[in-house]
Amino acid sequence: MEKRNTGLSFLVILALALVLPATSDVTSSYVTLTRDGYQNVVVSIEENSGFASCQEGLDTVKEMIRNTSKSFAQALERPAYFGNVTIIFPDSWAANPLCSPLLTSTNVSDLPWARRHRADIRITPDHLVFGWQPHSFQYGLCQQSGLPINVPSSFLTSDTVLAKGTRMAREWAHYRYGVFDEGGMPSDQRHPSGYLTYQTESSDKILRPNTCSDLKTPAGSWSSENCQSTSIADSTCEFVADVYNPDIRSSLMYRPDLDHMEKFCTKENHDDSLPSKLSYHCGRLSASEVIYKHSDFNPVVTPANTSADITFNVIQNPFSGYHVVLDMASFKDAKSFETARSSLMQFISFLLDPIWLSVDVYNGYNVIELQPPMVLDRFIKNELLVKIASLEYVGSSTDKFGDALSRAQSRAYSGQDVIILTAVQTFSSLSTWVKSYDDNKVNAHLVHFGVSTTKVDIAQLTRYGSSNFVPNIINNRAMSAYSWAVNILQSIYGKTRTHRAKIFEQSVVHDSSSDLNKTGTFYLDSPASRLLVSLYSLDADNDAVYVRSFTLIQPNGLRNDTMDVAISFDDFYTFTLESALEPLPQGLWRFEIIFVKSTSSLPDKRLDIWAESANSSQIQLRTWNSALDNQPLDFTKAPVGLYAQLTQDNKPIRGANVSAFVYVSDSTGSTSSLLAEIPLMDEGISDVTSGDGIYSGIMTKPSNSSFSYSVYYRAYGVNSLAEVDNGVYSRQPTTGSVIPMSDPVPAAIQFNRFEYGPSFQLTSVSTNGVDLIPPQRITDLTILSYDSSSRTAILGWTASKDNYGTSDFVTYYRLERSIDTRETVTTDYPSLAIVDGTVNLTVQVPSVNEGEYVKYRVQGRDSSLNYGEVSNVVSLAGPAPSTGGLSTAGLWAIIGTFIALVVIILVIVLIRCCCPVEAKRRKRQMRNLFSSNDSATRRAEDTPVPIFLSPSAPTFQQLQSSENIRLPD
C-alpha cells in the first residue's frame, strides 16, 4: 500500500487555529521501542503555555526530552532511550510567520498519523492546583499505562527546579510502564510517610520511614519531636530525606530529586515490605521488574547506539478531518442500514468547523465515492445529505470490503481519521488490513451495527482509534440503536476534534395524536459558544418528525426561534444556536416544541443537546476502559476496568455521581439489554488515587453468551456538592492514596454529562459449569496484635468473595511468610472461620537476624482451585542493627579473634626467646601471610628488626574497629 500525497496545503490546517481543541484522549500510544530507541513519541505544546517565544519553547522542550532520555536510560540495566520524537506546535505558532520556519515539515503526508489529542507528553500552562509539577495519573492495575504526562511550562523554564531529567524519567515510568510511586505521604492511611510496626523481639513498636533507598535508610529527619517516641508518634509523622545522600542511588520512584538518585530499584535492592503504592499494587515486583515485563523488552532489545542524537520532527497538527466508509452490504436488514445512514446524516449536519470530509459507500461489488475530500459549506452539506438520504440497503457480499479499507487508508495519508459504519464481523483479507493499519498507524474508529454473540474481528483495525458497538435496544422509550449511534459519532468528534459536552437527553413521548405541544427545561452549567440540538425519532425508519416550531428560551427570557437555521429530514430535526457577540449564558433554559398534527399516532422521539465551551469553566467528561488498544480482554486474568475522568479547567472534580451502564446482546444475538449498572468511585478499593478526578469501577460478572459489550456513562452533580479545589497542592500528586483539598468550591450548582463508548470485547465467553474466575484480592491484611513472649501474631483481613467479589465468601486461604529474600514459606488453610465477614489467623513468628523483616501476604482460593491475587504486605521488624553497642554474634567474633591473637603472640614470644634467627624468618613468613604485598610492605620487611621487642596487647576499641589484624613490629 503506497502512500499518497494529497497535497493538502499548509493553510488549510491553519484555518482550524481558533477552534477549541479536543481533550487529551486515553488510548494506546504510537510509541514502540526498537534498537534505535523509542520511536513515534509525540509531544504536544498547548496554546498559552507561557513561553517567551516559540524559539524558546522549542529549545526548552528539546532539552527536556534529551534530559529525560539520558536519565531514563541511565536508570535501567538495559538502556532504553528516546530515538525519534515528533513535536506538534500549537496552531497559533504554526500560523505565525516568525514561528513557521521552525517546522521541519509543512506537508501533512509526512507524519499524517500524529495527533495532538493523543500526545504522550503535553506541555501545558501551570496547573491551577498542582502548579509546576509534571504528572501522569494512574488509574488501573500494575503494568497498566498511565494518562499522558502533563508538563507545566514553568517546570521547564524555572532555574529553581532541580533534577528535571530524573523527575521526567519517573513520569515516563508511570505513563509507559504502569510503575507506581514509592514512599508515602503524612496522614495517608494506605501509603503513610512513616508507620509503626511490631518488633519480633519486643512488644514495643518502632516507627519506620516509608522509603525505598538501596535497602538502607537515607540521612534525614522526622517532621516533629513527637515522631521520636513511638508512644506518641502518629500518622502525621513524615520522614524528610536530605537532598544530599551520596550513598542513595535508588529508587527514582521514591525521590528523584535526591542529589545522587539515578536508578530504579531492582529485585536485589527492592524492599517490598513497605506500604508504598508500588508494593500495594505490584506485590513483590521492583520498579525495574515491572518495566521489564512490558512487551518493549520482550524479546530483549539491544540498543544500536545509546549516544546517538534524537531525531526531532516539528510539525503542525496534521489532523485534517474525517473519511467515512458507509457499508450498504453487510447489514442484516434495511432497518439496521437506515439507522447507520440517518446517524451519519446527523453527524454531518453538525460539522461546523472548517474540516475536510470525504465519504465512500461500499455496495458489495465496488466502492463508490459519494463525496470527495473538501471543506463543506452549507450548500455542499445539504447536497450531500440528500445523496445519503437516497441510499438504500442492498444486502450483498463483504468479500471486497478490503477495497473500501484501501481507499480509507489512502485518505489517512492526508491526515484524515477514518470512521467505518458497518456490520461486517470478518472477511477473507482482514488480517492483511489489520497489519497494514497497524504499520501505517491509521486512526480508525469503528461504529459497528452487527449485534451478535460472535466476536467482532474487524475491531482489530482500531488499535489507534476507537471501537464502538451499537446495541440493538428495542421496546425502550428512552433509547434505541439509533440514539446510541448518534451519540457515538458525537463522542468520536468530541475526542478527536472539538470537545462537545452532552448536557441533556430526554425522551419526547406523545400520549395521543393530539399531544402536539411539548415543553421542558435543561440546565446549562457554564457559558457556551454553541448549543447543538437534535430531535429525532427513536426508530430511524419512522418518518414522523414533523416540527411546526422549535423555540429555545434563554435564562434572561430571550427567545430563539430555530426554524430558519434547522436541517430537517423525515426522521430528524437538527440545529445549532450560537451567538456572535457574547457567549450563550449559563442557567436554566426552556424549550417549546410544536409538532405538526397527524391523523395517526405519533411515535416516541428523543431530544439531545450538546454544548461547546466558551471558556475553561466547562465540565468535561472523558471515558475509557481496560482495553486501551481495543483488543479483546482476558476476563480470567483481571476484571474489566471502566473509567471516567471529570474535570473543570483541568482541575479534578470530586463528589459527583458517576455510573457506567453496560449493555450486551442476548443469547439469540438479535437484541440487547442492560447487563449491569456499575457505580464509579473516586475513592475505595478499585480507585488508585482519591481526589484525582478519575472515577473507577470494575465489571465483575460477564455475559454467558456474548463477546461484545457496549457502555455509556452518566455523571451528574446536584446542590453544589461536586467540588474542585481552589487552593494549591504542592506535594507530588501521584504518591499518596489521597489528594487532599485545601479550598473546595462548587464546580457548578448542578450539571449532567453523558458519554457513549468506547466498547470492549472479551477473549472468551463464560462457559456454564467451568469456573475460571478467581476470588477478589484482599487489600486490608493487618497485624492485629503481637505477643513477643510467645512469638505469636494475630493477622486479620476482610474475607474474600469468589468471582471478583460477586459471589460467596471463600474459606480456603494461602498464607505466604517470607524473611527478606532468603526464605519463603507458604501454608494452606483449607477452612478458616469467617466471623462478621472477617478472618483472623494466629501465626508463629520466627526469629530473624538484625535488620531483617518477617513479611506476610495472603490470597483466597475457591473450590475450582482459582487463586486470587496476592494481598497487600504486612511485616514485623527483626532486631535493630547495632548503633554503637555489640550484638551477641559480633561479641563472640571479637572474643574468638582476641583468643587467636593471644595464642599467636605467645608462640612468637617463645620462638624469639629460643631462636632469634628463626624468629626473624618466621616473622617474615607471617608478614607475607597478612600483608597486601605492596611496595611499602616490602620495604618494611627488608628493615632490620630488633631481636628483643615486647609487643603491646591491642585495646578493646582497636579490636572493635579492625578487621585485618597486623602483627606489631
N, C-alpha and C positions, 0 to 999 in steps of 0.2 A: 504494500500500500504506500504509494508515493505521496509525499506532502505537496499540497497545492498552495501557492502564494496567491491569495485573492486580491492582494493589493489594497487592503483596507487602509485608508490614509491615516496619517498621524492625527489630523484634525478631527476625524470622526469620533475618536475616543475622547478627545478633549472636550467635545460637546457635553460630556457627562459630568463635567467637573463640579457643577453646583448642586448636584443631587445628593441627598443624604445617603451614605453608603449602607450596605447590608452589614449586619453584625458578624463578628467572627464565628465561623462555623466549627462544629465539633465532629470531624470526620477523620478518616485515615490520612496520613501525611504522604506527600510526594517523595519523602526522603528515602534514600537507600544508602547502604554502606558498602563501598567497593574497595578495591586495592588503592584507588585514588582518593579515598576519604569519603565523607558524606557528600552525596550528590543531591541536587534539586532542593536544597534548603531555601525556603522563601522567607524573606524579611520584608515587612511592610512598614513604611514610615507613614504614620497617620497625619491627617490635617492638624494644624495648630499645635505641633509637637514642641514648639518652643525654641527651635534653633535660631541663631542669629542670621544664618543664611543657609541656602541649600548646599553650598560647598562645605560649610562647617558640619552640617548634618550628615552628609555622605561620608566625609572623612572620619567623623566620630563613630559612625555605625560600622564602618570597615575595621577600625581599630578594635572596637568591641568584639567583632567576630574573630579577629586574629587572636585576641587575648583568650577568648572562650575556647577556641580550638587548641591553643597551646596548653591551657590549664586542664582541659578535659583529657587530652592525650597523655599528659604527664600524670594524671590521677589514676590511670589504669596500667596494669601489667601488659595488656595487649593494646597498643596505641590505636586510637580512633580520632581522626582529626577532620576538619572541615576542608572539603576539596572544591566544591562548586556551590556558590551562593548567588541567588537572584534577589536583588533589592528592588522593590516596587516603590516608585515615587508617589507622593500624594498628587492628586490631579492638578492642584494649584501650582505645584512645582513643574509638572510636565508641560503646563501651558505657559510658563514663564520663560521668555526668551533668554534670561540670564541663567536659567537652570537647565533648559533643554539640551545644551551642548554636553552636559554631564552624562546623558543617556548613552549607553553603549549600543543601543539599537532602538530604532523607531518603527521597525517592521514587526507587526503583531505575530506573523507566522514564525518568527524565530523562536519564541517561547510562548506558544498560544495557550498552554495548559495552566500557567501560573495564575493564581487568583489571590486578590488582596484578602478576601474574607476567609481564606484557608491558609494564611501565612503561619509559619511555625513560630516566628518571633515578631511581635508587634511593637514598634517604637511609638509611644503614646505621650500625651501630656502627663504631668504628675497626677497620680491618683488622688482623688479627693479625700480618701480615708488612709490609704497605705503610703502616700507620699512618693518618695523616690525609690522605694523598694521594688526590685523586679520580682515577679512571682508567677508560678504556674500552679493553679489549683488542681488538686487531685480529688477524685470522686469515687473511684472504683477499687477493684482488688489490687493486690500486689502484682506488679509487672504490667498493669494496665495504664496506657498513656494518660498523661495529664492534659489539661487545657493548654492552648497556646501560651507562650511566655509573653507577658506584658512587661515591657521595659520602659519606665518613665525616662524622658529625655534628660532630666536633671541627674539621674544616676550616671549617665554617660558624660555629662559636661562638668560635673562637680569635681573640684580638686580635693574635697574632704572625704569623699567615699573611697576607701581603700579596698584592695583585693577584688577588683571588679571581675577579673578573669575567673577566679575560683568561685565567686558568687554565681556567675553565669553558668559555670560548669555544673553547679548543684541544680540550677533550674533546668538545664538540659537533661540531667538525670531524672528529674521529676517528669518532665514532658515526654521524653522519648522512651524511657525505660520503666516508668512507674515505680521509681525508688522513693521511699518516704524519708522524712527527716529523722535525725537522731537528736537526742537532747529533749528538753521539755520546757514548760512554762510554769511560773508560780501560780498556785491556786488551781491548777489543772487536775481534775480528778482522774483522768485517764493517762495523761503524759506529764507528770509533775517535773519541775526542775530538780527538786530534791525529795526523797521519800524515805520513810522509816522501814527498816527490815529487821527481822529477827536474826540473832546470832545463834550458831549451833552450840556454843559453849557457855551461853549465858541466857538468862531470861530477859535481859535488857535488849532494847533495840538500838540500832545505830542509824544515824542519818547519812544517807548515801547520795552523792550527786548523780544526776541522770546525764552522764557523758559517755561518749564513745571516742576514746582517745588512746589508741595503742595499748589497751589493757592497763592503763595507768591513769591516775587522777591528775589532771593538769594543775599547775600552780594557779591559785585563785583564792577567792574568799566567799564566805556566805553573806547574804544580804543584811543580816542583823545579828546582834549578840544572842538573841533567843535561839538561833539556829545552832549554837554551840552546845546546847543542852538538849538531850533527847526527851527530857521530861516536859519541856515547854515548846519544843520545835513543832511546827505545823506545816500545812500545805503551802503557806505563803513563802516559805524559805526558798531562796533562789541562790544557786551556786553560780558565781560570775568568774569565769576563767580569765586569767590575764591574757592580753593580746600577745605579749612576749612569752612564748612557751617553746623554747628551742628543741625540746625533746618530743614534742607532739607534732606528728606529721599526718595523722589521720584521725577522724574521718571528715571529709568535706561535708558530709550530710549533717555533721554536728555544728562546727563553727568554721566556715570557710574564711572568716576574716582573721583568724589567728596568723601570726607572722610566718610560721613555718608549716602551716597546713597545706598539704599538696596532694594527698592520696585519699581514695575511697578505702574504707575498711575492707579487709579480706577475711576469708574463713579463718585464717590463723590469728588475726588480732581483733576480731569482732566479738564484742560482749553482748550476747543475746539474752542476758538475764535482766536487762534494763527495760523499764516501761516506756520506751520510745515508740513513735509511730512505726518505725521500721520493724522493731520486734513485734509490735502488736499485729501488724498487717502481713508481715513476711516471715514470721516464725523465726527459724534458726538462721535464715539466709543473711549474709552480709550484703552491703551495697554492691560490691563487685560481683558477687554471685548472682544477684538479681539482674544486673546489666548483662552478664554473660549468658543468661538464659534466653535472651532475645534472639530472634532469627538473624539479626545483624551479625552475630558472632557464631552462627551455626549453619554451615561449617565455618571454621576459623578463617578470618580474613587477614591476610598478611599485607601490611601497608607497603606500597611500592616505594614511596619516598616521603617520609614524615616531615621533611624540611621543605617540601615543595610549596610554592606560593599558592594562595587561594585564588581561584578564578571568580571574579565578581561580574555579574551581569546586572546592569542598571537599566530598568525599563519603566514604562508607564503600565498601568493596569491593563492587561491585554483582553479582559472580558469585553466582548462587543455586543452580546445579545444571545438569542436562542435560535436553534434549529429544531423544529418539531417534526417527528415522524408519527403520522396518524395511520394506524393499521386498520384497514377495512375488512381484512380477510379472516382474522383469527377469532373473532367474537362468536359466542355460542348462538346468539340470535340478534335480531335487529334492535331490540330494546337496549341491549348492552352497548351496541355500537352507538346508538343515539345518545346514550349517557356520556360516552367519551367525546363524541362530536360536540355536544352542547357545552360540556365543561371547558373544552378548548376554546369555543367561541367566547365564553365569559372571560377566560384568561386573556384573550386578545383584546377584548373590549376594554380591559383595564391596563393595557400597555400604554402608558402616558409619557414615559421618559423617551428620549431620542436614542433608542437602541435598535440594533438590527434584528429582523425576524425573517426566517425562511421556513416554508412548510412543504414537506413531501408527503405523498399519500401512497401507500402500498396496497395494491388490489389483488394480490395473489399471483399475478403474472409479471408485473413490472412496477417500476416506481415512477410516479407522476409528480413533477414539480408544480405544486399549486401556487407557491409564492416564492420568487427568487429573493435573495437577501437584500433587504433595504429597510430604511427607517420609515415607519408608517405615519402618514398624515391621516387626518380624519376621512378623507375621500378614499384613500387606498385601503384603510382599515375596513370601512363599510363594504367596499367591493369584495374584499377577502372574506368577510363574514358571510356575505351572500353566497359565495362559492362553496364555503364549507357547509352551509345550511343545505345546499343542494345535493351533497354527497349521500349515497345510500349504501346500505350494507350489502356486501357481495358474497361473503362466505366462501373462501377458497383455500388453496394450499399455502402453507407457510415455508415451503422449501426454499424459496428465493428471497426470504426475508433478509438474508445477508446482503443483498443488493441495496436495501434501504440503509443498513448499517454502514455500508461502504460510503454512500453519499453523505451520511451523517458525519462520519469521521473526516471527510474532506472539508465539511463545514467547521468542524472543530479546529482545523488548522488555521482558521481565520479568527479564532478567539470566541467562537460561539459555544455555549453549553448545549447539550443535546437532551431533548425531552422526548421520551418514547411512550406513546399511548398504545397499548396492545393487550392482547390476551394470550399471546404466544407463551407456552411453557418452555419449549425447547425446539430446536430444528437441527438439521444434519451438520451444518458447518459452524455451530455455535462455539465450539471450543477454539476454533481458529480466530473468531472475532473477539472472544474473551481475551485471548493472548494479545491480539492487536490493540484492543482498547487499553489494556494494561500497559503495554510497551509505549504507547503514544500518549498515555495519561489523559484519556478523553474524559471530560467531566460530563457523565451521563446520568440522567435522572429517569427512573422507570416509574410509570404510573400504570399499574397492572390491574386489568379488569377480569382476569380469568379465575374467579373464585373456584377453588378445587381443594381436594385433600392431598394432592401430589405436590412435590417440590417445584418451585418456580426457578428453573435453572438459568433462565435468561437474566435473573438478578445478578449473576456473576459479572455482568457488564458494568456494574455501578460502583466499582471499588472507589472511584474518585468522585462519585456523585451521591445520589440518594436512591433508596429503594422504597417504594410505596405501593401497598396492596389495597385496592378498593374493595371493602367488604360488601357483599350483596345483602343489604339490610332491607327487609320488606315488612309491610304491615306495621310500620313505625311512623307515628305522626310527628316525630321530632327530627329524624334524619333518614337518609337514604344513600344508596350508592352515588347518586347524582350530587348530593350535598358533600359527601366525602371527596369526590373527585374535584369539585370546585375549590374546596378548601385546601386540598393537597397542592394544587397548582399555585395557589396564592402563597402557600408556605414555601414552595420552591423559589418563587420570585423574592419573597422576603429574606431568604437566606443567601441568595446569590446576587441580588441587585440592590433593591431599596427595602429597608425593613418596613413591614406593614403589620401593625398590631391589630389582631382580630379582637374587637372590643364588644361585639354584640352578635348574638344569634338567637332566633326565635321562630317558632312555627306560627304561621298565619292560618288559622282554622276557620272555615266557613260553616256556620251551623245550618245554613239553608241557602237556597239560591238567591234569596233576597238580602242576605247578610253581606252587604257590599261596602260598608264604611268600617275601616279598621284604624284604630289609633293606639299609640303606645309611647313609651319613653325609653331612652337609653342615656347612660352617663358617660360623658367624655371627660376623662380624668386629667388630661393635660392639653394645652393648646395644640392644634393640629394644622398642618399645611394643607391636607386634603382629607376628605372623607370619601370612601368608596362604598357604594351601596348596591346590593344585588337582591332583587326579589325574583324568585323563580319557583316553578312547580317542583314538588319533591320527586315527581317522576318526569324524566326528560321527554318521554313520548307523549306527555299530556299537554296538548296545545290549549292552555286555558289561562294564560297570564295576560289578561286584557285590563289595562290600567287607564282610568279616565284622568286621574290626577294623583300626584305624589308630592307632598309638601313636607319640608323639614322646618321646624320652628326652633330657633336658637334660644339659649337661656335668657337673652335680653328681649325676646319677643319678635325678633326679625324673622320674617317668613321667606323661605326659599322654595319657589316652585321649580320643578325639575323636568317638566315635560320637554322643554326645548333642548336640554343637554343630554337626554336619555338615549340609550341604544336599546331598542325594543324588538324582540323577536317573539315567536309564538310561545316559547316556554321560559323566557326570562326578560327582565327589565333591569338594566343597569345604568348607573350614572355616577359622575364624580362631582363633588362640591368642593370648590377651593376659592380662597379669597386672595386677590392680588395685593390688597393694601395692608392687611393685618391678619394674623393667624385666626383660625376658627376658635372661638372661646371654649374653655372648659366649662363644665356644668351639666345640668340636666336638659337634654334635648327632647323634643317631641316629634313624632311623625304622624301624618294623616294620609291615609290611602283610600281612594275611592275607586272601586272596580266597576267595570262595565257590566251592566245587567245581563244575565244569561238565563235562558229557558231551562237549562239543565243544571244539575248540582255542580257546585264549584269544588274543585279538588284542593287539598291542603297545599300550602305554599311555605316557603322558607325565606326569611329575611336575614341577610348577613351584612355586617358593617365592619369595615377596616379603617384604620386611621394611620396616616403618615405624619411623623412628628414635625413640629415647627421649631422645637428646641430640644435640649438634652433632658428635659423632665419626663419624657415619655417612659413608661414602664415597659420593659421588654422581656419577653419570654422566649427562651431557646430550649429546644428539646432534643434528646438523643437517647441511644440505648447502648448495650454492651457491644453490639456488632458494628464497631467503628468502620470496618472495611466492607460492611454489607454482606459478609459471608455467613453461612449458617453457624449457629451456636450449638455447642455440645452441652445439653442441659444436665447430663450426668456429672460433668466436671464442675459446674457452678450455676447457680440460678441466674436468670436474665435480669440485668440491672436496667432500670428505667430512670431517666434523669431529666430534671428541668432546672434551668438557671433563671432566676428572676432578679433583674437589676433595674436601677434608675440612675442614669448618668454614670454607669459602670459601678455604682455602689450596690452592695448586696442588700436585698430586701428580706426582712425576717418577719415572721408572724403571719405569713399568708397561708391560705388553704390551697393546696395543690393536689390534684389527683390525676391518675392515668387510667384510661378506660381501654381495656384490651378486648378486641373482637376477633373471633375465629370462625371458620366455616364449620357447619355441622357434618355429621358422618356421611351424608349424601353428597356433600360438596356443592350444593345448589344455593344455599342461603347461609347467612352469617348471623351470629348473635353475640351478646356480651358474655365474655368468659370471666372477667374479673374487673372490679373497680379497686385500684390499688392506691392508697394514700401515700404521698411522697412527703418526706420529712427532712427538714434542715437540722436534724439532731437525731440521736438514737444510734442503734447498733448498725444499721445499714448506711449511715452517713459518716463520712470521713472527718469533716470539719464543720462543726456547728457555727453558723453565722457567716458562711461564705456565699450564701445565696443559692447554693446548689441543693435542690430537694431530691432525695434519693428514695427509691423503693425497689423491691425485687418481686418478680413473678415466680411464685414458688410451686405452682401446680399447672403443668402444661395440659394441652388437649390430648385426648386419646385418639384423635382422628386426623389432625391437620398439622402440616409443617409450618404454615404461614400465619403470621399474626399482624393485625392492624391496630394502631394505637392512636388515640387522640388525648390531648391533655387540656385540663382546665385549671386556671389559677385565679383566685379572687381574694379581695380584701374588703372588709366591712368595718365601719365605725372607727376608722383611722387606726386599726390595730396592726396593720402591716407597716413596718418601720424601716428607716435607713439611719445610718449613723452620720450625724452632722459634725462629729468630732474627728479626731485623728488617732490612728493606731500605729504606734511607731515600732512595734516589735514585728518579727518575721511572721507573716500571717499563715504560713504553711506548717509551723512546728507544733502548735498545740492542738487539742481537740476542739477548742472553742476560740472564736474571735470575739472578745467582749466589745460591747458598745459603750462609748463614753458620753454620747449626747444623742439619744434616739429621738427622731422626729417622724411624724407620719409621712409615708410615701404618697398617700392620697387618701381622701375621705373614703372613697370606695373605688373599686376597679374590677373589671373582668378581662381575662385573657384566654384565648382558645388557640390551640396549635394542633395541626393534624400531621402525624408522622414524625419521624420515619418509622417504617415497619421492620420486621425481622423474621428470620426463619430458624428452625432447629434442624440439626443434622439427622434426627430420627424421631419417630413418633412413639410415645409410651405404649408398650405392649402389655395388655392385661395379663396378670399372673407373673410378670417378670419385674422385680423391684430393682431399679438401678439408681435410685435417688437416695443419697446419704442423709443422716441426721444433720441438724443445724450445728454450726460452730458454737462452742462455749466461749464466751468473751469476758466472763467475770470470775474466773478462778481466783480464790483468795485464801491466804493463810489466816484462819480464824483465831488460832492460838498455838502457843508452843511451850512445852514443859522441858526445860533443859535437863532436869534431874532424870527423867525417864527417856529423854530424847524423842518425844512423840509430838507430832504436829497434827492439827486438825485442819484439813482442807475442805473448802466449801465452794459450791457453784450452783447456778440455776440449771435444773435438769434439762437435757437436750431433747427436743422433739424430732421425730422422724420426718423425712421428706422435706428438708429445709425448713422445719418448724411448723408444718401444716398438719401433722398427724399426732399420734400419741407419744408420750414420753418413752424414751428408751432407758433401760435399766442396766445395760451392758456398757462398761466403760474400760478404757485402757489408760493406765497412768504411766507416764514416762518420767523417770528420775535420771538426771544427769549431773555429773560433777565436772564443771567446766567442759573441756573437750576430751578428757581422758577416760570417762566411763559413762555409759548409758544403759539403763536397765528399764525394761517395760514389764508391767504387771497387769494382767487382765482380771477384772472383777465382773463376773457374769451376772450378778444380780444385786445391785445396790439399792438400798431403800430410798424412796423419794417421799419426803415429808413437806407438804405445802409447796410443792414444786421445786424443792431444793434437795441437793445431795451433800452429805457430809462424809468424810473419809479420814480415818486416823492412820497415819503412816509413821514408820520408824525412820528417824533421820540419821544418816551415817556420819561418822567422823570424817573431817576433811582437813587438808593442810592449810597453812597460812595463806590468806589471800584468795582462797577458792570459794566457790559458791555451789550450794546444792539447789538445783532448779527442777521445777515440776511443771508438767503440762498434761492435759487430759483430753481425750476425744471420745465421743459416743459411737456406739455401733448398733445397727439394727439387726433384726432377725435374719436378714438376707446377706449378712456379712459386709454391708456397706459401712465404711468408717467415715465419720465427719472430719472436717479439718481440725488440725491440732489447735488447742486453745491458746489464750494468752499465757505468758510465763509468770510464775512467782518463784521467789528464791529466798534462801537463808544464807547469811554470811558466815564463813568459817572464821577461825581465829585471825585477828587483825595482825598484819605484818609488824614486826618489831620496829619500834621507833626510838632506839637508844638502849633498851634492855636486850636480853638474850632469850631466845626460845630454848626449849629443852634440847632439841636436836642440835642447835648451834652450840650450846654449852658443852654437851658431850663431845662434839667435834673438837672444841678447843682443848678440853681435858685430854683427849687422846693425842692431840698434836703435842701438847706440853709433855706428856709422859715419854713420847717417842724422842722428843728433843733432849730430854734429860738423859735418856739412855745413850744417845749418840754422843753427848758431851762427855759422859763418864768414860765411854770407850776411847775417845780421843785423848782424854787426860791420861788414861792408863798407858796408851801407846807412846805418848810423848815422854812420859816418865821412864819407860822401859827402853825405848829405842827412838832417839831423836831423829836419825836419818830416815828410818821407816815412817816416822810420823810426818815428815815433810812430804814423802811420796804419797802417803795415804791422804794427806790434806789436799794435795793437788788433784787426786782422783775424785775426792768429794766435791771440790770446786767445779770440776768438769761435769759432774753429775747435776749440780744445781744451777750452774751459770748459763747465761744466754749466748756464750761464745762470741761476744762482740769484742772489738779491739781493746776497749778499756779493761775488760775482764782478763784478756790475755796478758796485757801489760802488768796487771796486778799479780798474776800468777808468777811472773818472772822476778818479782821483787823478793829479796831475801826476807825470811820470816824469823823472828826471834824464837829460839827453841823453847824458852820458858815463858808462856803467856797464859794467864788465868782468865778464861772467858767469863764475862758477866752474864748472869741469867736475864733473859728477856722479861720485861714487865708485863703485867696482865693486859694493859692497854695496847702494848705492841703486838701481843698475840691476837688481840681482837682485830686489829687493823691489817694484819699481814696474812697473805695467802701463800706466798712463796717464802720459805724461811732460808736465809743465807747464814752460813757459819761465820761467826765474827773472826776478824784477824787476830 
